[in-house]
Amino acid sequence: MKIGILSRNENLYSTRRLKEAAEQRGHEIDIIDTLHCYMDITSSRPAVRYHGQELPKYDAIIPRIGASITYYGTAVARQFEMMGTFNINESVAISRSRDKLRSLQLLSRKGIGLPRTGFASKPDNVKDLIKNVGGAPLVIKLLEGTQGIGVVLADTAKAAESIIEAFMGLKANILIQEFVKEAGGADIRCLVVGGRVVAAMKRQGAEGEFRSNLHRGGTAEVVKLSKEERATAVNAAKAMGLNFCGVDLLRSHNGPMVMEVNSSPGLEGIETATGLDVAGRVIEFIEKNNNGSTRTRGQG
């Protein structure tokens, strides 16, 4: 097969591993800088052009689209879909998962466990908003934040009010969520490929840090999932319509809770922690499904 990887940097670990895994299986790989693509939109012969030339026909693409280029990146992915190319994560599914509010609403509709969450646009709703999620301590999140940036823990209701009003004064869109204390600053990252959890790790936040992101000094180790945790991760991926994603879970007294579904999960942390060939599983899925007949489609 001829496979294109949409990535801004060919030297990123995840991009390199996907390329290596595909080439080991005899496939031809091109790494395409998403922002250097431009589209020829026509009803008879849609095409993607790159550095002054029309790109060849690909059997499949793997979009590695960062949050900062979601709008343009999904437009490029959609253009490949119009050309009949199999996309492991369709553009509409990526858009669903990147909109934090929309994704939580879709997960809620499917009955998937979530931290209690509030969203409002007016400062005069703040006190009731805080009360509705169970009061302080609580977590305040920027909708556009990534890798733990824009996530704040407010210890008291007064502190929460001040932080929320400050964000709203900057016209920022925020969510507030109950703080799951029993998680102990840890979460579980599940890598889902083709409706199965292929790897999982527990990420523990650095001392004094409630965020478990590896980018913020967290550590990772192999974890054994319960049947309920495995089912929650798979169902969350299905709700988004994603064939390849990372699902972040918290262990709570009320069962597993989904924090986020990531449509472009990094592979370095989880392959290092588990020793598993996750990139190879991604390529195997494409080999079995590149005719598009089993593409997962979510709702919303």
Secondary structure, 3 states (H helix, E strand, C coil): CEEEEECCCCCCHHHHHHHHHHHHCCCEEEEECHHHEEEECCCCCCEEEECCEECCCCCEEEECCCHHHHHHHHHHHHHHHHCCCEECCCHHHHHHHHCHHHHHHHHHHCCCCCCCEECCCCHHHHHHHHHHCCCCCEEEEECCCCCCCCEEEECCHHHHHHHHHHHHHCCCCEEEEECCHHHCCEEEEEEEECCEEEEEEEEECCCCCCCCCHHHCCEEEECCCCHHHHHHHHHHHHHHCCCEEEEEEEEECCEEEEEEEECCCCCHHHHHHHCCCHHHHHHHHHHHHCCCCCCCCCCC
